[in-house]
Amino acid sequence: MATVYPRDLVGGSSAHLRAGERLSLEQLLYAASLPEGISAAYTIADYVGRTHLGGVGDDGIAAFVRAMNRYVEQMGLRNTHFETPNGFDAPGQYSTALDLAMIGRQVLRNPLLANIVSTQSYRVTGYMGTGANTVPVYHYVTNTNELLGTYGGANGIKTGTTYGAGEVLVASARRGHSALIVVVMGSQDRFSDARTLLDWGFATYKWVPLSSRQFLSTTRRATSQAAYTAVQSWNLDLTIYVPGPRRPHYWAGTIPLDPYPLFGELP
């Protein structure tokens, strides 16, 4: 259970959290993820930074931000740096569409977080008072991601708006075995832009089952043959691009990393 301190109520609270209120981290994740959960994000950072990362007092938030930066460095994301736990504009804070997509993919790999970001509305429960005087406090929050419930297969992930970044949306959708993540930044209509990108992705790429043996059996041939870029990423995802305007596009996996060329025909 984390306590909301006055220092956590930065820029107000769209979930209407109160100073002195106590909430579980799971409830705070709903409050941070569905609306523009600025204060909930600060409360999480404050609590985790002090409880698990060695932060003392106000330094808990800074300790959490340092841990955020260590985490993205471990992910190999070299174009992201955090200065705040909530995404507010700040000198030295930056990211890219690709990095946000990679972070979004990590969110979807966590069952709890994946369920939270796909939820359209939720009743966040906190508590005020102590002992016999403890009373529940309810906060009804709605997901600001308008794709949920309106776009087929939409299942996340997060909206954000700042003066520097404009309208931002990290959106995801799954249809059968096909899954896409798109990122819109600096948009004037992020939901329309995301729909266009998702429609293009689902229409352009075909997901087919592939095995590592199919690649091990692929032989090198002359460069005049169709060239395939096989990508073995750190999580064993495999991505294939079939070039040429008259050839179908095959996509199995997610983001290309550390590419190396293979030549040959698909079995």
N, C-alpha and C positions, 0 to 999 in steps of 0.2 A: 504494500500500500504506500502510495506516494502522497505527500502533502503539497498542496498548491500554496506557494509563498507569494507575497505581493510582487517580488522581483520577477516572478514567472508570468505575470499578467502584462505581457509586452504587447502594445497595440490593441488591447482589448481581447475579448474571447468570443469567437463566433459560437462556441459551445456554451458560453455564459458560465464558465468555471468561476468559483469564488475563492478568495484567499481563505486559507484554513480548511478548505475541503480536502477530503482524502479519497483517492480513487486507486483501484488496482491498475497496474501497467497495461493490462489488456483493455480496460475501459478507456484509459488515456490514449491508447493506439487508435481506438475508434474515433475519439474526439479529435485526434490529430489528423487522421487520414480522410474522413468523410467531408467535413467542412474545411474552411481555411483555418486549420487548427493551430494557430500560432502559439497561444498560451499552453495548450496541451503539449506541443513539441518542446517548449521551454521547461515545462514541469518534468517531462520524461528526462530531458538532458540534465536538469538540476538534480533529480533523484539518483539516476544511474551514475552520474559523474561523482557525486559524493559517496554513494554506497559501494560502488564497485571499481571506481577508477582513481581513487585517492584524492579527489577534490575536497576542499574544505570551504564551507560557506559559499560565497558567490562564485568561487573557483570551480564548483562542480560543473557548471555549464561550460566553462572553458575547457575543462578536462574532457568532457564529452565531445566537444568539437575537435579536439586533438585526436581523440579515438576515431572519429569519423574520417579524418584525413589519413590516419594510419590504415584504416580499412580499405579506402579506395586505392591507396598505394599498393596494398597487397593484391587488390584485384587487377593491378596493372593499368589503372586509369590515370594517365599522366596529364590530362587536360581538365581536371576537376580539383578545386580547392575550396574548402568551407571556412567561413568566418563566423557563421551563426548556425544554430540548430534548426532553423525554420525556413531558410531560403530567402530571407529579406536581403535586399541589395546592401552590399557592404564592400568597402575597398579591399581588393585582394580575393574576393569570392567570385568564382567563375566555374562554368561547366560547358559541355557540348551536348548536342543531340545524341551522338553515339554513346557518350559516357552515361547519360541519363537512361538510355535504353538498356545498357548493361546493368545499371543499378536496378532498374525496373524488373529486369529478368531475375535478379536475386530476390526481389520482393516476392515474385510469383513462385519461387522455389520453396518458400517458407509457407507451410499449409495455413498457419494462423494468419499471417499477413495477407496471403492470397485471398482468404475468406473475407478479411476485413475490407480490402480495397474493392471487392466485388459487391459489397453490401450497399443497397440504395438508401436505406434509412435505418436508424438504430436509436434505442433509448439508453444513453449513457447513465450509469448509476454511480453516484458518489455519496459521501457521508459527511455530515457536519456534527460537531459535538463529540463528547466522549462518554464512555460508560453507559449508564441508564439514560443519559440525555442524547445518545446518538440517534440521529434521524436521517433517512435516506433523502438524497437530492437527485432529481431526474433531469436529464438534459436530452431533448429530442433533436437529433442531428440528421441532416439529409446530405447525401453525397453530391458534391458539386459537379461530378462527372456526368454530363447529360447523355453520354453514349449508353450508359447502363439502362437497360430496359427499352432502348430505342434503336440500337444497332445490333444486328444478329451476332451473338457470340461474345459481345463486349463483356469483359470481366476485370476491368481496372484501367489505369492504376492511380493517377494523381493529377490534379489541377494545381495551378499556381499562377499568381499575377503579381508582378512588381513593376515599378516605373522603368527600371532598366531592362528587364527581360520581356515586358509586354505579357500577352496572354500565352501561357505555357500549358501543354497537356502531354503527359506520358500516357498513351492509350494502348490497351491490349485487347485482342479478340481471339477466340478459339472456335474453330469449326471442324468437328471431327478430330483428325490427327493434325490439322493445320493450325498453326498459331502464329500470330504476328504481334510485334510491338512497334508502334510508331511514336515519334516525338515531334511535337510542334512547338516552336519557340518564336517569339516576336510576332505572333499572329494577331489578326483583327477578327478572326472567326475560327477559333481553334477547333471547335467541334465539326464544322463543315470541312476544314482542312484535314482533320484526322479521318473523317469518313472517306474523303477522296483518296487518301493514302492507303487506307485499309482496303478499299474496293480495288484499287490498282494492285495491291499485293496479292490478294486472293485470286484476282483474275489473271495475273501474270505468271505466278509460280505454281508448280504442281508438286505435291509432296509424294515421294515414292519411297518404298522400303529399300534400304541399302545395308550392306554388311561390309565389315573391314576386309573380308576375304575377296570381295569383288574388286577392291582396290589393290590388294596384294597381288592379284592375278593380272592386273592391268600392266601391259608391257609398254615400254618406251618405243615410240615410232618417230618417223620423220615429223618435223614441225609443220608439214603441210596438212597433217591430220588434225581433226578437231582437238583443240587443247582444252583440257579440263583443269580447273584449279581446285584441288582437294585441300581442305583445311582441317587440320586436327587441332582443335582448341583444347584448352585446359580441362574442360569438362566432358571431353570425348564427343562433343557434337561434331557432325561432319557436314560440310557444305559443298555442294557441287554447282558450278555454273556451266551450262552448255552454251557456248557462244554460237553466233550465226543467226541471221534474221529468219531463216527457214527451219531452224531447229527448235524443238521444245525446250523450255527452261525447267530444270530440275533443281529442287531445293530441299535438302534434308538437313535440318539443324537450325542454327541461328546466325551468329555473327562470325565473319571470317577473321581468323587470327593466324599469324605466322604462315602465310601461304607458301606453297611450293608447287611447281608444275608437274602434272602427269599428262601423258599423251596416250591416246587409245580410244577405243569405243566402249560404251557402256554395254554390259552383257545383255 
